[in-house]
Amino acid sequence: MEKCAVISEKCQIIRNSHICDHTKNCCDHKLACRLVFIGFIQFLKIRVDGSKDAMAKDDTTWAVVATVDEPPALVQAFVAWHLSLGAAQVFIYCDRPDDPVRDMLAHLTAVTVVPCDEAHWLRVGRSRPRRHEVRQVRNARDAYARTKADWILHCDADEFIWAGRSASSALGDVSEEVECLAVPVAERLGVPDESIFDGAFRRPFREPTKTGRQLFGPDYDLTYRGLTGHSQGKGFVRCGRSLQMSIHRPRPLQIDGEVVVARADVNALELLHFEGLTPVQWTFKLSRMVHALAEMDGMPPSKHRRRQADALIADPNDRLGLYQRLKCPDDATVALLKRFDLWADPPFDPTAAIQHYFPDQAVDLTPQAIDAWLRRKKARVLSFLHSD
């Protein structure tokens, strides 16, 4: 839980904040952070004479980095969407060195594709780490050292920035002292129909857990602030500073260092998290976690993830029922979400961007195509709980 001192309805100061769901000391939630806002409204700067000036810097550049082992269509959508928003560079690290997305992205000069073979791992430190999270962090740090952009965002391939205004302009307005702009998250709801990107989104409920349980029922305990994934969002990190990239936020190079963090206004920047592209894909992620634990591998799960996994283990043949309980709210719940401003329904559609950047490639975004890829490529994990 974050320890916050509220100084206005849009301003918080956070120190020693638990900004990660994980429990290991090596995670990025143990660092000391200072969160500030410049002015009462985010992104407005106050001149010496007291007047407000947005002072947009549209020439501010930004990059995005992800480590992927995903259906190629998802990676293509991820790349196309962020390029369409104005990303100067996109770094894609292929966890499987033979991933076909390398050839699919070869024509895009703004995209750097890195196959994570043994030579790559030796270049960035040592042999291939067993833990997926460690591989992600090493790749993000490599991209941080390589990028020429002013800012860089580390996220997953199922996370897409939504910009209510120009992302470059929003980043350009951030005070020079700010080293990380935390982007709040919204998690996709519902079972997708025609496209894996169908559906509206749920924002985290930041009141006490007891209140959340009273409002949303006992299944709230299987979530973190109402979300099945993370509620921390991800951070744009200012480049050229004494920082180390991590999962959610950067870490200072010095043990006693401090990272100055500002939280983006939800109307300016938001992270759309497609946590569970399909019910099968959501089950796959839980099965992968349980499989990793059985093999004494992977990071210890957060409490709500462990509870989800336990529920899946208890009845592995009812994965759709569990998915629907947690991710398909009824009308009364939707009304509650809207009442507390936890409902988001942006007109997100990467189709035009995909057609622009991949005019000669067929990109299948149907849930059936994603499930078919999982059954071909991840059958061992999917069968681990005898759930497929």
C-alpha contacts under 8 A as a table, 3 or more apart, distances in Angstrom:
res1	aa1	res2	aa2	distance
1	M	17	S	7.54
1	M	18	H	5.90
1	M	19	I	7.82
2	E	14	I	7.21
2	E	17	S	5.17
2	E	18	H	5.53
2	E	19	I	6.92
3	K	14	I	6.22
3	K	15	R	7.08
3	K	16	N	7.75
3	K	17	S	6.05
3	K	18	H	7.91
4	C	12	Q	6.18
4	C	13	I	5.86
4	C	14	I	5.18
4	C	15	R	7.63
5	A	12	Q	5.84
5	A	13	I	5.63
5	A	14	I	7.01
6	V	9	E	7.16
6	V	11	C	6.31
6	V	12	Q	4.84
6	V	13	I	6.86
7	I	10	K	7.92
7	I	11	C	5.56
7	I	12	Q	5.86
7	I	13	I	7.64
8	S	11	C	4.93
8	S	12	Q	7.14
8	S	40	F	7.84
10	K	40	F	7.33
10	K	41	I	7.38
10	K	42	Q	7.96
11	C	36	V	6.98
11	C	37	F	6.04
11	C	40	F	7.67
12	Q	35	L	6.47
12	Q	36	V	6.83
12	Q	37	F	7.87
13	I	34	R	6.04
13	I	35	L	4.80
13	I	36	V	6.19
14	I	17	S	5.82
14	I	33	C	6.15
14	I	34	R	5.44
14	I	35	L	5.51
15	R	32	A	5.43
15	R	33	C	5.02
15	R	34	R	5.65
15	R	35	L	7.83
16	N	29	H	7.88
16	N	30	K	6.31
16	N	31	L	5.96
16	N	32	A	4.29
16	N	33	C	6.05
17	S	29	H	6.49
17	S	30	K	6.92
17	S	31	L	7.31
17	S	32	A	6.67
17	S	33	C	6.69
18	H	21	D	7.65
18	H	29	H	4.59
18	H	30	K	6.27
19	I	28	D	7.16
19	I	29	H	4.57
19	I	30	K	7.81
19	I	232	Q	6.04
19	I	248	H	7.17
19	I	249	R	7.64
20	C	27	C	7.13
20	C	28	D	6.36
20	C	29	H	4.79
20	C	230	H	7.86
20	C	232	Q	6.70
20	C	248	H	6.75
21	D	29	H	7.88
21	D	230	H	6.73
21	D	301	P	7.81
21	D	302	S	5.39
22	H	27	C	6.51
22	H	29	H	7.79
22	H	299	M	7.35
22	H	300	P	6.62
22	H	301	P	6.16
22	H	302	S	5.28
23	T	27	C	7.24
23	T	300	P	6.70
23	T	301	P	7.60
23	T	302	S	6.84
24	K	27	C	5.62
24	K	299	M	7.39
24	K	300	P	7.11
25	N	28	D	7.90
25	N	29	H	7.97
25	N	30	K	6.70
26	C	30	K	7.99
27	C	30	K	6.94
27	C	246	S	7.94
27	C	247	I	7.92
28	D	31	L	6.44
28	D	246	S	6.10
28	D	247	I	6.66
28	D	248	H	6.95
28	D	249	R	6.61
28	D	250	P	7.35
28	D	251	R	6.76
31	L	251	R	6.38
31	L	252	P	7.66
31	L	258	E	7.49
32	A	257	G	7.45
32	A	258	E	5.55
32	A	259	V	6.86
33	C	258	E	5.67
33	C	259	V	5.01
33	C	260	V	5.98
33	C	261	V	6.54
34	R	258	E	7.08
34	R	259	V	6.26
34	R	260	V	4.84
34	R	261	V	5.71
35	L	260	V	5.80
35	L	261	V	4.35
35	L	262	A	5.02
35	L	263	R	7.14
36	V	178	V	7.88
36	V	260	V	7.24
36	V	261	V	6.34
36	V	262	A	5.11
36	V	263	R	7.63
37	F	40	F	7.24
37	F	41	I	7.87
37	F	42	Q	6.27
37	F	262	A	5.92
37	F	263	R	7.44
38	I	41	I	7.47
38	I	42	Q	6.37
38	I	43	F	6.99
38	I	44	L	6.97
38	I	45	K	6.33
38	I	46	I	7.96
38	I	174	V	7.97
38	I	175	S	7.09
39	G	42	Q	6.59
39	G	43	F	7.88
39	G	44	L	6.33
39	G	45	K	6.26
39	G	46	I	6.65
40	F	44	L	7.91
41	I	44	L	5.94
42	Q	264	A	6.90
42	Q	265	D	6.09
43	F	54	A	6.77
43	F	170	A	6.71
43	F	173	D	5.40
43	F	174	V	6.14
44	L	52	K	6.42
44	L	53	D	6.22
44	L	54	A	5.04
44	L	55	M	7.87
44	L	173	D	7.27
45	K	52	K	5.95
45	K	53	D	5.83
45	K	54	A	6.27
45	K	55	M	7.51
45	K	173	D	7.62
46	I	49	D	7.96
46	I	50	G	5.76
46	I	51	S	5.93
46	I	52	K	5.00
46	I	53	D	6.66
47	R	50	G	5.20
47	R	51	S	5.51
47	R	52	K	6.33
47	R	53	D	7.19
48	V	51	S	7.56
54	A	173	D	7.01
55	M	173	D	6.47
56	A	169	S	5.05
56	A	170	A	7.15
56	A	172	G	6.02
56	A	173	D	5.59
57	K	60	T	5.85
57	K	168	S	6.90
57	K	169	S	5.06
57	K	170	A	7.87
57	K	171	L	7.78
57	K	172	G	4.50
57	K	173	D	6.40
58	D	166	S	7.62
58	D	168	S	5.22
58	D	169	S	4.56
58	D	172	G	6.62
59	D	168	S	6.61
59	D	169	S	7.57
59	D	172	G	7.61
60	T	150	D	6.42
60	T	168	S	5.10
60	T	169	S	6.89
60	T	171	L	6.77
60	T	172	G	5.36
61	T	87	A	7.03
61	T	88	A	6.01
61	T	149	A	5.05
61	T	150	D	5.15
61	T	151	W	6.49
61	T	168	S	6.11
62	W	86	G	7.88
62	W	87	A	5.48
62	W	88	A	5.71
62	W	89	Q	7.05
62	W	149	A	5.02
62	W	150	D	5.59
62	W	151	W	4.55
62	W	152	I	5.43
62	W	153	L	7.72
62	W	168	S	7.04
63	A	87	A	5.32
63	A	88	A	5.61
63	A	89	Q	4.66
63	A	90	V	5.66
63	A	91	F	7.68
63	A	147	T	7.35
63	A	149	A	6.01
63	A	150	D	7.96
63	A	151	W	6.23
63	A	152	I	4.51
63	A	153	L	6.24
64	V	82	H	7.79
64	V	87	A	7.11
64	V	89	Q	6.60
64	V	90	V	5.04
64	V	91	F	6.23
64	V	152	I	5.35
64	V	153	L	4.61
64	V	154	H	5.92
64	V	155	C	7.42
65	V	90	V	5.91
65	V	91	F	4.55
65	V	92	I	6.02
65	V	93	Y	7.79
65	V	140	A	6.30
65	V	143	A	6.81
65	V	152	I	7.32
65	V	153	L	6.23
65	V	154	H	5.00
65	V	155	C	6.48
66	A	91	F	6.44
66	A	92	I	5.38
66	A	93	Y	6.29
66	A	136	Q	7.46
66	A	140	A	7.34
66	A	154	H	6.13
66	A	155	C	5.58
66	A	156	D	5.36
66	A	157	A	6.21
67	T	92	I	5.97
67	T	93	Y	4.57
67	T	94	C	5.99
67	T	95	D	6.33
67	T	135	R	7.95
67	T	136	Q	5.74
67	T	139	N	7.06
67	T	156	D	6.87
67	T	157	A	7.56
68	V	75	V	7.56
68	V	92	I	6.89
68	V	93	Y	6.11
68	V	94	C	5.25
68	V	95	D	5.77
68	V	156	D	7.46
68	V	157	A	6.50
69	D	94	C	6.38
69	D	95	D	5.65
69	D	96	R	6.49
69	D	99	D	7.61
70	E	74	L	6.73
70	E	75	V	6.80
70	E	157	A	7.62
71	P	74	L	5.55
71	P	75	V	6.81
71	P	370	I	6.38
71	P	373	W	6.34
71	P	374	L	7.72
72	P	75	V	5.13
72	P	76	Q	6.15
72	P	100	P	7.38
72	P	101	V	5.83
73	A	76	Q	5.07
73	A	77	A	6.18
73	A	363	V	5.40
73	A	364	D	6.13
73	A	365	L	6.31
74	L	77	A	5.10
74	L	78	F	6.12
74	L	157	A	6.94
74	L	158	D	7.33
74	L	365	L	7.41
75	V	78	F	4.94
75	V	79	V	6.15
75	V	101	V	7.47
75	V	157	A	6.18
76	Q	79	V	5.22
76	Q	80	A	6.01
76	Q	101	V	7.83
76	Q	104	M	7.99
76	Q	105	L	7.72
76	Q	354	I	7.00
76	Q	358	F	8.00
76	Q	363	V	7.72
77	A	80	A	5.16
77	A	81	W	5.88
77	A	350	P	6.28
77	A	351	T	7.83
77	A	353	A	7.72
77	A	354	I	5.97
78	F	81	W	5.41
78	F	82	H	6.36
78	F	157	A	6.04
78	F	158	D	7.46
78	F	159	E	7.85
78	F	160	F	6.81
79	V	82	H	5.51
79	V	83	L	6.13
79	V	90	V	6.81
79	V	111	V	7.95
80	A	83	L	5.20
80	A	84	S	6.05
80	A	350	P	7.34
80	A	353	A	5.29
80	A	354	I	5.32
80	A	356	H	7.90
80	A	357	Y	6.00
81	W	84	S	5.09
81	W	85	L	6.41
81	W	160	F	7.60
81	W	350	P	5.68
81	W	353	A	5.74
81	W	354	I	7.25
82	H	85	L	5.00
82	H	86	G	6.54
82	H	87	A	5.61
82	H	90	V	7.82
82	H	160	F	7.50
82	H	161	I	7.32
83	L	86	G	5.17
83	L	87	A	4.82
83	L	88	A	7.21
83	L	89	Q	7.82
83	L	90	V	7.61
84	S	87	A	7.27
84	S	353	A	6.05
85	L	163	A	7.78
85	L	166	S	7.53
85	L	167	A	7.08
86	G	167	A	7.46
86	G	168	S	7.35
87	A	90	V	6.85
88	A	110	A	6.40
88	A	149	A	6.76
89	Q	110	A	4.95
89	Q	111	V	5.78
89	Q	112	T	7.42
89	Q	147	T	7.44
89	Q	149	A	7.35
90	V	110	A	6.33
90	V	111	V	4.72
90	V	112	T	6.19
91	F	111	V	5.91
91	F	112	T	4.84
91	F	113	V	6.04
91	F	114	V	7.61
91	F	143	A	6.74
92	I	111	V	7.34
92	I	112	T	6.16
92	I	113	V	4.81
92	I	114	V	6.21
93	Y	113	V	5.88
93	Y	114	V	4.70
93	Y	115	P	5.97
93	Y	116	C	6.41
93	Y	139	N	6.88
94	C	97	P	5.78
94	C	98	D	7.93
94	C	99	D	6.27
94	C	102	R	7.85
94	C	113	V	7.21
94	C	114	V	6.06
94	C	115	P	4.87
94	C	116	C	5.60
95	D	99	D	7.83
95	D	115	P	6.90
95	D	116	C	5.38
96	R	99	D	5.40
96	R	115	P	6.95
96	R	116	C	6.43
96	R	117	D	7.63
97	P	115	P	4.42
97	P	116	C	5.15
97	P	117	D	5.37
98	D	115	P	7.27
99	D	102	R	6.31
99	D	115	P	7.75
100	P	103	D	5.79
100	P	104	M	6.68
101	V	104	M	4.73
101	V	105	L	6.02
102	R	105	L	5.53
102	R	106	A	6.18
102	R	113	V	6.07
102	R	114	V	7.97
102	R	115	P	7.72
103	D	106	A	5.09
104	M	107	H	7.52
105	L	108	L	5.73
105	L	111	V	7.07
105	L	113	V	7.57
106	A	109	T	7.50
106	A	111	V	7.81
106	A	113	V	7.91
108	L	111	V	5.54
108	L	357	Y	7.83
109	T	112	T	7.57
114	V	120	H	7.99
115	P	120	H	7.32
116	C	119	A	7.75
116	C	120	H	5.46
116	C	121	W	6.67
117	D	120	H	5.30
117	D	121	W	6.56
118	E	121	W	5.17
118	E	122	L	6.20
118	E	127	S	6.57
118	E	128	R	6.68
119	A	122	L	5.20
119	A	123	R	6.13
120	H	123	R	5.03
120	H	124	V	6.39
121	W	124	V	5.27
121	W	125	G	6.13
121	W	126	R	5.64
121	W	127	S	5.34
121	W	128	R	5.43
122	L	125	G	5.21
122	L	126	R	4.50
122	L	127	S	5.56
122	L	128	R	7.79
123	R	126	R	7.23
124	V	138	R	7.04
124	V	139	N	7.94
124	V	142	D	6.87
126	R	129	P	7.99
128	R	135	R	7.44
129	P	132	H	7.36
129	P	134	V	6.39
129	P	135	R	5.95
130	R	134	V	7.76
130	R	135	R	7.83
130	R	297	D	7.14
130	R	298	G	7.53
131	R	134	V	5.40
131	R	135	R	6.53
131	R	297	D	6.51
131	R	298	G	4.97
131	R	299	M	7.10
132	H	135	R	5.13
132	H	136	Q	6.26
132	H	298	G	6.79
133	E	136	Q	5.02
133	E	137	V	6.29
133	E	247	I	7.65
133	E	298	G	7.62
133	E	299	M	7.39
134	V	137	V	5.17
134	V	138	R	6.23
135	R	138	R	5.23
135	R	139	N	6.19
136	Q	139	N	5.26
136	Q	140	A	6.15
136	Q	247	I	7.57
137	V	140	A	5.03
137	V	141	R	6.18
137	V	245	M	6.45
137	V	246	S	5.17
137	V	247	I	6.36
138	R	141	R	5.15
138	R	142	D	6.22
139	N	142	D	4.97
139	N	143	A	6.25
140	A	143	A	5.10
140	A	144	Y	6.13
140	A	154	H	6.34
140	A	245	M	5.95
140	A	246	S	7.17
141	R	144	Y	4.93
141	R	145	A	6.33
141	R	244	Q	6.36
141	R	245	M	5.19
141	R	246	S	7.66
142	D	145	A	5.24
142	D	146	R	6.32
143	A	146	R	4.95
143	A	147	T	5.81
144	Y	147	T	5.62
144	Y	152	I	6.96
144	Y	239	C	6.83
144	Y	245	M	7.20
147	T	152	I	7.92
149	A	152	I	6.95
149	A	239	C	7.10
150	D	238	R	6.04
150	D	239	C	5.39
150	D	240	G	7.91
151	W	171	L	7.96
151	W	236	F	6.04
151	W	237	V	5.34
151	W	238	R	4.46
151	W	239	C	5.28
152	I	236	F	5.35
152	I	237	V	5.26
152	I	238	R	6.64
152	I	239	C	6.86
153	L	234	K	7.36
153	L	235	G	5.95
153	L	236	F	4.44
153	L	237	V	6.23
154	H	234	K	7.01
154	H	235	G	7.06
154	H	236	F	7.35
154	H	245	M	7.80
154	H	246	S	7.86
154	H	247	I	6.98
154	H	248	H	7.64
155	C	159	E	6.33
155	C	234	K	6.56
155	C	247	I	7.51
155	C	248	H	7.98
156	D	159	E	5.39
157	A	160	F	7.62
158	D	273	H	6.02
158	D	274	F	5.27
158	D	275	E	6.87
158	D	277	L	7.76
159	E	271	L	6.35
159	E	272	L	5.55
159	E	273	H	4.52
159	E	274	F	6.22
160	F	271	L	5.68
160	F	272	L	5.10
160	F	273	H	6.58
161	I	269	L	6.88
161	I	270	E	5.88
161	I	271	L	4.71
161	I	272	L	6.10
162	W	269	L	5.72
162	W	270	E	5.12
162	W	271	L	6.02
162	W	272	L	6.56
162	W	348	F	7.87
163	A	166	S	6.20
163	A	167	A	5.87
163	A	267	N	7.83
163	A	268	A	5.69
163	A	269	L	4.72
163	A	270	E	6.62
164	G	267	N	5.63
164	G	268	A	4.52
164	G	269	L	6.05
165	R	169	S	7.36
165	R	170	A	6.97
165	R	268	A	5.63
165	R	269	L	7.58
166	S	169	S	5.10
166	S	170	A	6.18
167	A	170	A	5.06
167	A	171	L	6.14
167	A	268	A	7.95
167	A	269	L	7.26
168	S	171	L	5.22
168	S	172	G	5.93
169	S	172	G	4.95
169	S	173	D	6.32
170	A	173	D	5.41
170	A	174	V	7.01
170	A	268	A	7.04
170	A	269	L	7.95
171	L	174	V	5.47
171	L	181	L	7.96
174	V	178	V	6.76
175	S	178	V	5.60
176	E	179	E	7.56
177	E	260	V	6.91
178	V	181	L	7.19
178	V	238	R	7.86
178	V	260	V	5.11
178	V	261	V	5.74
178	V	262	A	6.37
179	E	237	V	5.93
179	E	238	R	5.08
179	E	241	R	7.64
179	E	259	V	6.40
179	E	260	V	5.36
179	E	261	V	6.04
180	C	235	G	5.91
180	C	236	F	5.48
180	C	237	V	4.51
180	C	238	R	6.06
180	C	249	R	7.26
180	C	250	P	7.30
180	C	259	V	7.36
180	C	260	V	6.45
180	C	261	V	4.74
180	C	262	A	6.35
181	L	235	G	5.35
181	L	236	F	5.02
181	L	237	V	6.57
181	L	261	V	5.80
181	L	262	A	4.94
181	L	263	R	5.61
181	L	264	A	6.15
182	A	233	G	6.79
182	A	234	K	5.85
182	A	235	G	4.22
182	A	236	F	6.39
182	A	249	R	7.63
182	A	261	V	6.72
182	A	262	A	6.04
182	A	263	R	4.63
182	A	264	A	5.86
183	V	233	G	5.52
183	V	234	K	5.50
183	V	235	G	5.61
183	V	236	F	7.37
183	V	263	R	6.31
183	V	264	A	5.39
183	V	265	D	7.90
183	V	266	V	7.63
183	V	269	L	6.19
183	V	270	E	5.56
183	V	271	L	6.18
184	P	231	S	7.73
184	P	232	Q	6.70
184	P	233	G	4.70
184	P	234	K	7.08
184	P	263	R	7.47
184	P	264	A	6.98
184	P	265	D	7.95
184	P	266	V	6.42
184	P	269	L	7.51
184	P	270	E	5.31
184	P	271	L	5.97
185	V	203	R	6.54
185	V	204	P	7.58
185	V	231	S	6.23
185	V	232	Q	6.79
185	V	233	G	4.52
185	V	234	K	7.57
185	V	270	E	5.80
185	V	271	L	4.55
185	V	272	L	6.04
185	V	273	H	6.73
186	A	201	F	5.55
186	A	202	R	5.24
186	A	203	R	4.50
186	A	204	P	7.09
186	A	231	S	7.97
186	A	270	E	7.06
186	A	271	L	6.11
186	A	272	L	5.18
186	A	273	H	6.01
186	A	344	A	7.35
187	E	201	F	5.03
187	E	202	R	5.10
187	E	203	R	6.42
187	E	227	L	6.65
187	E	229	G	7.73
187	E	272	L	6.06
187	E	273	H	4.73
187	E	274	F	6.13
187	E	275	E	6.42
188	R	199	G	6.32
188	R	200	A	5.74
188	R	201	F	4.22
188	R	202	R	6.31
188	R	272	L	7.11
188	R	273	H	6.08
188	R	274	F	5.15
188	R	275	E	6.50
188	R	327	K	7.98
189	L	199	G	5.92
189	L	200	A	5.72
189	L	201	F	5.44
189	L	202	R	6.69
189	L	327	K	5.15
189	L	328	C	5.95
189	L	329	P	7.71
190	G	199	G	5.99
190	G	200	A	7.52
190	G	324	Q	7.50
190	G	327	K	5.66
190	G	328	C	4.63
190	G	329	P	7.56
191	V	198	D	7.94
191	V	199	G	7.58
191	V	278	T	6.60
191	V	279	P	7.14
191	V	324	Q	7.93
191	V	327	K	8.00
191	V	328	C	7.18
192	P	195	S	6.07
192	P	196	I	5.42
192	P	197	F	6.84
192	P	198	D	5.09
192	P	199	G	6.53
192	P	277	L	7.55
192	P	278	T	6.61
192	P	367	P	6.82
193	D	196	I	7.24
193	D	198	D	6.67
193	D	366	T	7.64
193	D	367	P	7.04
194	E	198	D	7.16
194	E	365	L	7.97
194	E	366	T	5.66
194	E	367	P	7.10
195	S	198	D	5.50
195	S	365	L	5.32
195	S	366	T	4.62
195	S	367	P	6.14
196	I	277	L	5.57
196	I	278	T	6.87
196	I	365	L	5.86
196	I	366	T	5.85
196	I	367	P	5.38
197	F	274	F	7.40
197	F	277	L	7.51
197	F	348	F	7.65
197	F	349	D	7.14
197	F	365	L	7.95
199	G	345	D	7.64
200	A	343	W	7.43
200	A	344	A	6.04
200	A	345	D	4.69
200	A	346	P	7.40
201	F	272	L	7.61
201	F	343	W	5.91
201	F	344	A	4.93
201	F	345	D	6.04
202	R	226	G	7.94
202	R	227	L	7.36
202	R	337	L	7.41
202	R	342	L	5.56
202	R	343	W	5.03
202	R	344	A	6.20
203	R	226	G	7.84
203	R	227	L	7.58
203	R	341	D	7.93
203	R	342	L	4.57
203	R	343	W	6.25
203	R	344	A	7.23
204	P	224	Y	7.84
204	P	225	R	5.07
204	P	226	G	5.79
204	P	227	L	6.28
204	P	231	S	5.92
204	P	342	L	6.73
205	F	212	G	7.20
205	F	225	R	4.87
205	F	226	G	6.12
205	F	342	L	7.04
206	R	225	R	6.20
207	E	211	T	6.49
207	E	212	G	6.84
207	E	225	R	7.98
208	P	211	T	5.39
208	P	212	G	6.53
209	T	212	G	4.98
209	T	213	R	6.14
209	T	225	R	7.25
210	K	213	R	5.15
210	K	214	Q	6.26
211	T	214	Q	5.10
211	T	215	L	6.21
212	G	215	L	5.16
212	G	216	F	5.80
212	G	217	G	7.59
212	G	220	Y	6.63
212	G	225	R	7.34
212	G	226	G	7.57
213	R	216	F	5.33
213	R	217	G	4.94
213	R	218	P	5.73
213	R	219	D	7.67
213	R	220	Y	5.44
213	R	221	D	7.03
214	Q	217	G	5.76
214	Q	218	P	7.91
216	F	219	D	7.42
216	F	220	Y	6.07
216	F	333	T	6.98
217	G	220	Y	5.86
218	P	221	D	5.99
219	D	222	L	5.35
219	D	223	T	7.27
219	D	325	R	7.50
219	D	326	L	6.95
220	Y	223	T	5.33
220	Y	224	Y	7.58
220	Y	225	R	7.62
220	Y	226	G	5.95
221	D	224	Y	7.35
221	D	304	H	6.67
221	D	307	R	7.94
222	L	228	T	7.20
222	L	304	H	4.87
222	L	305	R	7.13
222	L	307	R	5.65
222	L	308	Q	5.72
222	L	326	L	7.80
223	T	226	G	5.07
223	T	227	L	5.12
223	T	228	T	4.77
223	T	229	G	7.46
223	T	304	H	5.20
223	T	305	R	7.48
223	T	326	L	7.80
224	Y	227	L	5.23
224	Y	228	T	6.32
224	Y	229	G	7.19
224	Y	230	H	6.91
224	Y	231	S	6.84
224	Y	304	H	6.10
225	R	231	S	6.88
227	L	230	H	6.64
227	L	231	S	6.68
228	T	275	E	7.57
228	T	304	H	7.52
228	T	305	R	7.40
228	T	326	L	7.19
228	T	327	K	7.81
229	G	275	E	6.45
229	G	305	R	7.75
230	H	233	G	7.00
232	Q	248	H	6.99
233	G	248	H	6.70
233	G	271	L	6.51
234	K	247	I	7.55
234	K	248	H	4.74
234	K	249	R	6.59
234	K	271	L	7.37
235	G	248	H	6.10
235	G	249	R	5.55
235	G	250	P	7.80
237	V	245	M	7.85
237	V	249	R	7.78
237	V	250	P	6.86
238	R	241	R	6.76
242	S	252	P	6.37
242	S	253	L	5.74
243	L	250	P	6.14
243	L	251	R	5.62
243	L	252	P	4.70
243	L	253	L	5.35
244	Q	250	P	5.40
244	Q	251	R	5.01
244	Q	252	P	6.12
244	Q	253	L	6.20
245	M	249	R	6.95
245	M	250	P	4.52
245	M	251	R	6.36
246	S	249	R	5.75
246	S	250	P	5.19
246	S	251	R	6.72
247	I	250	P	7.64
250	P	259	V	7.44
251	R	258	E	7.98
251	R	259	V	6.88
252	P	255	I	6.94
252	P	256	D	7.94
252	P	257	G	5.25
252	P	258	E	6.00
252	P	259	V	6.17
253	L	257	G	6.86
254	Q	257	G	4.84
264	A	268	A	6.83
264	A	269	L	6.20
264	A	270	E	7.89
265	D	268	A	5.37
265	D	269	L	6.40
266	V	269	L	5.48
266	V	270	E	5.52
267	N	270	E	7.28
274	F	277	L	5.67
275	E	282	W	7.00
276	G	279	P	6.21
276	G	280	V	7.83
276	G	281	Q	5.53
276	G	282	W	4.08
276	G	283	T	7.86
277	L	281	Q	5.93
277	L	282	W	6.77
277	L	367	P	7.45
278	T	281	Q	5.08
278	T	282	W	6.19
278	T	367	P	6.14
278	T	370	I	7.76
278	T	371	D	7.39
279	P	282	W	5.07
279	P	283	T	6.15
279	P	319	R	7.53
279	P	320	L	6.29
279	P	323	Y	6.29
280	V	283	T	5.10
280	V	284	F	6.09
280	V	371	D	6.37
281	Q	284	F	4.87
281	Q	285	K	6.37
281	Q	370	I	7.87
281	Q	371	D	6.84
281	Q	374	L	7.28
282	W	285	K	5.28
282	W	286	L	6.57
282	W	323	Y	7.82
283	T	286	L	5.15
283	T	287	S	6.01
283	T	319	R	6.73
283	T	382	L	7.68
284	F	287	S	4.97
284	F	288	R	5.97
284	F	381	V	6.82
284	F	382	L	5.52
285	K	288	R	5.08
285	K	289	M	6.35
286	L	289	M	5.13
286	L	290	V	6.34
286	L	305	R	7.82
286	L	308	Q	7.64
286	L	309	A	5.96
287	S	290	V	5.10
287	S	291	H	5.93
287	S	309	A	7.53
287	S	381	V	6.25
287	S	382	L	6.41
287	S	384	F	6.69
287	S	385	L	6.63
288	R	291	H	5.00
288	R	292	A	6.01
288	R	381	V	5.84
288	R	382	L	7.75
289	M	292	A	5.09
289	M	293	L	6.26
289	M	298	G	7.37
289	M	301	P	7.66
290	V	293	L	5.11
290	V	294	A	6.23
290	V	309	A	6.82
291	H	294	A	5.10
291	H	295	E	6.29
291	H	381	V	7.02
291	H	384	F	6.85
292	A	295	E	5.03
292	A	296	M	6.12
292	A	297	D	4.76
292	A	298	G	5.52
293	L	296	M	4.86
293	L	297	D	5.54
293	L	298	G	6.51
293	L	300	P	7.59
294	A	297	D	7.46
301	P	305	R	5.86
301	P	306	R	5.86
302	S	305	R	5.29
302	S	306	R	6.18
303	K	306	R	5.10
303	K	307	R	6.23
304	H	307	R	5.01
304	H	308	Q	6.21
305	R	308	Q	5.01
305	R	309	A	6.17
306	R	309	A	5.05
306	R	310	D	6.11
307	R	310	D	4.99
307	R	311	A	6.15
308	Q	311	A	5.12
308	Q	312	L	6.24
309	A	312	L	4.99
309	A	313	I	6.10
310	D	313	I	5.03
310	D	314	A	6.07
311	A	314	A	5.11
311	A	315	D	6.59
311	A	322	L	7.71
312	L	315	D	5.40
312	L	316	P	5.04
312	L	318	D	7.55
312	L	319	R	6.45
312	L	322	L	7.33
313	I	316	P	5.25
313	I	385	L	6.90
315	D	318	D	5.66
315	D	319	R	7.49
316	P	319	R	5.94
316	P	385	L	6.28
316	P	386	H	6.81
316	P	387	S	5.25
317	N	386	H	7.72
317	N	387	S	5.55
318	D	321	G	5.21
318	D	322	L	6.51
319	R	322	L	5.19
319	R	323	Y	6.17
319	R	387	S	7.27
320	L	323	Y	4.99
320	L	324	Q	6.05
321	G	324	Q	5.14
321	G	325	R	6.15
322	L	325	R	5.11
322	L	326	L	6.33
323	Y	326	L	5.39
323	Y	327	K	5.70
323	Y	328	C	7.36
324	Q	327	K	5.27
324	Q	328	C	4.75
324	Q	329	P	7.70
325	R	328	C	6.12
325	R	329	P	7.31
326	L	329	P	7.38
329	P	332	A	7.83
329	P	333	T	5.54
329	P	334	V	6.13
330	D	333	T	5.36
330	D	334	V	6.25
331	D	334	V	5.05
331	D	335	A	6.19
332	A	335	A	5.12
332	A	336	L	6.38
333	T	336	L	4.97
333	T	337	L	6.17
334	V	337	L	5.01
334	V	338	K	6.21
334	V	343	W	7.48
335	A	338	K	5.17
335	A	339	R	6.10
336	L	339	R	4.95
336	L	340	F	6.35
337	L	340	F	5.36
337	L	341	D	6.10
337	L	342	L	4.73
337	L	343	W	5.29
338	K	341	D	4.95
338	K	342	L	5.78
338	K	343	W	5.12
339	R	342	L	7.55
340	F	343	W	7.96
341	D	344	A	7.92
349	D	352	A	7.48
350	P	353	A	5.30
350	P	354	I	6.14
351	T	354	I	5.12
351	T	355	Q	6.22
352	A	355	Q	5.13
352	A	356	H	6.19
353	A	356	H	5.04
353	A	357	Y	6.22
354	I	357	Y	5.35
354	I	358	F	5.52
354	I	359	P	7.44
354	I	363	V	7.80
355	Q	358	F	5.27
355	Q	359	P	4.91
356	H	359	P	5.68
358	F	361	Q	5.37
358	F	362	A	7.94
364	D	369	A	6.45
365	L	369	A	6.78
365	L	370	I	7.26
366	T	369	A	5.39
366	T	370	I	6.72
367	P	370	I	5.18
367	P	371	D	6.20
368	Q	371	D	5.17
368	Q	372	A	6.09
369	A	372	A	5.08
369	A	373	W	6.29
370	I	373	W	5.19
370	I	374	L	6.37
371	D	374	L	5.06
371	D	375	R	6.20
372	A	375	R	5.14
372	A	376	R	6.26
373	W	376	R	5.14
373	W	377	K	5.96
373	W	378	K	7.87
374	L	377	K	5.20
374	L	378	K	5.05
374	L	379	A	6.80
375	R	378	K	5.63
375	R	379	A	4.98
375	R	382	L	7.43
376	R	379	A	6.07
378	K	381	V	5.60
378	K	382	L	6.22
379	A	382	L	5.02
379	A	383	S	5.98
380	R	383	S	5.37
380	R	384	F	6.32
381	V	384	F	5.10
381	V	385	L	7.99
382	L	385	L	6.90
382	L	386	H	7.26
382	L	387	S	6.59
382	L	388	D	6.08
383	S	386	H	4.61
383	S	387	S	5.97
383	S	388	D	5.86
384	F	387	S	7.43
